Structures are given as C-alpha cells and as structure tokens.
Amino acid sequence: MPDKTVFVVDDDAGVRQGLRFQLRAAGYSVEAFPSARSFLEDYHPRRGGCLLLDIQMPQISGLELQQTLNVRGWRIPVIFITGHGTIPLAIAVMKAGAFDFIEKPLREDALVESIERALRWNDKAYEERLERATLQTRAASLTPREREVFELVAAGEPNKAIAHHLGISFRTVELHRAHIIEKLQARSLSDLIRMAMIIMNSDPRT
C-alpha cells in the first residue's frame, strides 16, 4: 500500500514544528525537512504520501523542487504553502504540476481537506500503477501472434478483417482471441479494449 506520510519542506523551523505538531494531532505521520536538498536526499519515490512545500526557500525554491520531481518522474502530490500568494504565482505552480496551493496563515480545515484529497489521489495513482504492472505481466505471456491479434482487436478490427490482415483463418483468430482473453483475464470485449489502452499507453515499443 502507498505511504500515508505527510512530508513537510520549509526553511522556517517554527513552521516545521507547528505543522508537525498540528498534523500529528490530526492523525498523520509527519516527516519534516529544512530544505529541498535534504528532502531529495532522503525521500524514496516508492513511499508515496504527499508533500507540503514552501515556495520561497533559499538555494532551491519550492517551484524548482517541483520541477526536479517532474524531471525525475516522482509522482508525489505537492501542496504548496506560501505567505506571499499571488495569482501569477498560483498559476505558475499549478502549471508545474502542483496538486494544490494554500496561503499562510494555514487554516487547519482547509489544510486537512487538501491533504485528504492528495492522499486519495495518490491511492488512485497507486492502484493504476499496480493494475498497469499486473497487465504488463499478463501481456508478456502472449505469443507474438497473439500480440498481433490483440493489437488489432484493440483497434476495433472485426475477426474477419484480422484474419485477412494476418493471412490466417477466421477460426484461428477466434482461438487466438480466446487465449488472449484467458491470459489477460478479461471479462468482456470492452474490458479487453480497456486493458489494451492501458498496456499500449505504457508500452515503450508503442
């Protein structure tokens, strides 16, 4: 299961201490860091959780940390916190991929609501990654011919057209299709197509 930890990155010791106390009282596991660099050195992307991130920090700003996360492909939802909120700044961080943007002083109800939404998003993202990995493992068991049939079925081609395209009999296509459904554990044609979209979108060969 994904980590439920709230990671706090803020160069202000008072803010870190206050958030640590407030969020632990609300039932969250909390880890706090004084800089973006210390967070990057300690955090492992498999942990998940969510990140409360101050925008204005020395050396590496919150926005620069968000951009670094993007480059590394670390999919942790980021909630920016700032005492200097402006509309252009909010637009900039949201365009950079931030999950939310909250101004100081932080209202506990707004903060907790944002964290809960971020953790639910992370749960969903985790489930999607797990399903994708499972489907890729199942798809790896397909023979090269089954893979060809699978891709044509996913493209909406009827069995007769697939048979003509591959130079095989209609009956052979039906057998391949039955094997594909069994191997991928698809419940229906629509489920098979949905699986194909997930697999094809994550397949480096496509």
N, C-alpha and C positions, 0 to 999 in steps of 0.2 A: 504494500500500500504506500501511497505517496506520503512524504513527511508533512506534518501539520505545523511545523515550526514557523514562527514569525521572525524574520531576520531584520534587525534594525541597523541602518548605517547612517550615522550622524556624527559630525565632528564635535558637537556640543555635549559634554559629559552629563550636564544636567538634563538635557532632553533624553539621552540614552537611559539614564537612571529612571526618569519619570515614566518613560514608555515601558521599560522592563517591569517596573512595579505595577503599572496600570494593566498591562496585558496579561501578566501572570495572575493577577487578581481576577481577571476575566476568564481564566482557564486555559490560556495559551502557553505553549513552550516558547521561550524567547531567547535569542542569541543576539548580542549587540556588538557592533564594530565601530571604531572611531574613524575609519577611512575606507574609501572604496578599495584601496590596495589590500588592506587587511582582510576584507571580505573575499576578494578574488583569490587570495592565497589559501583561505580556509574552506570555502564553500565547494561542495561537490554537486554537480548538476542533477545527479540521480536523487538527491534529497527532496527536491520539490519545495513545498512550503510557499511562502510569499515574502516579498521584500518591501519594507518601509524605508524609503530612501530620501534623504535630504538633497535638495537640488544644489544648493550653493555650499560647496566644500572646497578646501584648498587642494592643490595638486591634481586630483581627479574629481571633477564635478559629478553630480548625480546624473546629469544628462550624458556625460562621457561614459559613465559606468553602464548606463542603459545601452549605449551604442556598442560597448565592448561585449555585453551579454548577447546582443543581436549577432555580432560577428562570430562569437563562439557557439551560437545556436543553443544557448542556455534558456530554456523556456520557463523561467520563474516569473509569475506575475508581479509587476512592480507598481507599488503605490507611492507616488511622490508626495512628500510633505515639504511645505515651504512657508516662510513668513513673509515672502515677497512675491505673492502671486499676481500675475498679470495675464490678460487674455492671450497675448502673443506667446508667453512662456507656457501656458497651459496647452496651447495648440502645438507648440514645438515638442513637448514631452509626449503628447498623445500620438503625434505623427511618428515619434521614435519607437512607439510600441508600448507605452505605459498603460497599465491597467486602469489606474485612477489617479486623481490629482486632488490633494486636500490641503487647505490653507491652515496655518497656525493662527491662533491657538486651536488645538485639535479638540473637537467635541467627541466625547467617548462614544456616543451612539453612532455618529457618522463614521468614526474610525472602525468600530467593530463591524458595522454593516458592510463597509468596504472590504475588510479582511475576510469576512464570511463569503462574500461574493468571489473574492480572489481564490479562496481555498476550494470553493465549489467548481470554479473554472479549472483549477489545477487537477481536481478529481476527474473531471470530464476529459481533460487533455491526457491524463494518465491512462484512463480507460481506452481512449482512442489509440494511444501508442501501443498498449497491450494487445488490443484487437488487431492492429496492423502487424505486429510482430507474429502473432498467432497465425494470421492468414498467410504471411510470407513463408512461414514454416510449412504450412499445409501445401501452399502452391509449389514449394520446392520439390514435392513428391510427384508432381505432374511430369509425364513424359514430354519430350519435345513436341510430339504430335498433339497431345492433349493440351499443351500450352497454346499451340496454334488455334485449335478449335475453341478453347476458352476465350482467347482474344477476339475471335470472330463472333462468338455468341455475345460477348460483352458489347461488341459494336452494333448489335441488333440484327445480325445476319440470320436468316432462317436456315434450317438444316439443309435444305436443297441447295441453297446458294453456297453454303460452306462446303458441301460435297463437291460441287462443281469447281469451286475455287481451289480446293486442295487435291482434286483428282481422285477422290475416294468415293465409295458408295454411300448412299443415304443411311443404310443400316449401320455402317461403320461409324458415321458421325453420331448416330444415336447412342452407340456403345461408348464412344469416347465421352460424350456428354454425360452419360450415366456415371461413368468413372469419375469425371470431374466433380459432379455433384456430391458423390460419395466421399471423395478425398477432401473436398473443401467443407463438407458438412453443410451444404446449402439447403434451405428449407423450401425454396421456390425459385422460379426463374428471376423474379425481382431481387431476391436475396443474393442470387448468383451475380447479377449485374452490379449490385451494391458492393459486393466483395471485390469484383473486378476493378471498380473505380478506386477502391482503397488500395489495392495491390498495385495497379498501374501507376497511380499518383506517387507511390513510394518506391517504385522500381527504378534504379539508376540506369537501366537499359532503355527506358522509355522517356 
